[in-house]
Amino acid sequence: MLEFHNVPLKTILRRAIMSLPTNFNDILRFFEKDYDTAKEDNALSAR
């Protein structure tokens, strides 16, 4: 685990995310969209 001045990376990421709520929501939306697309692709290729 990477650490900066004994602060765990998770904590740094969480602070960064909390300071950028709108960006994080956009990122989440992007991943959700991507995930749904992947599920559809898998369903199509399973047929």
C-alpha angles and dihedrals in degrees: 000000000000114000132189115201089339092304111129116239090237090062092049091049091047090052091048091049092048090052091051105042096153093049091048092050090051090050091049091049090050092052092046090051090047091048093050090050091050091050090052091048090051092048091051094048091048091061 
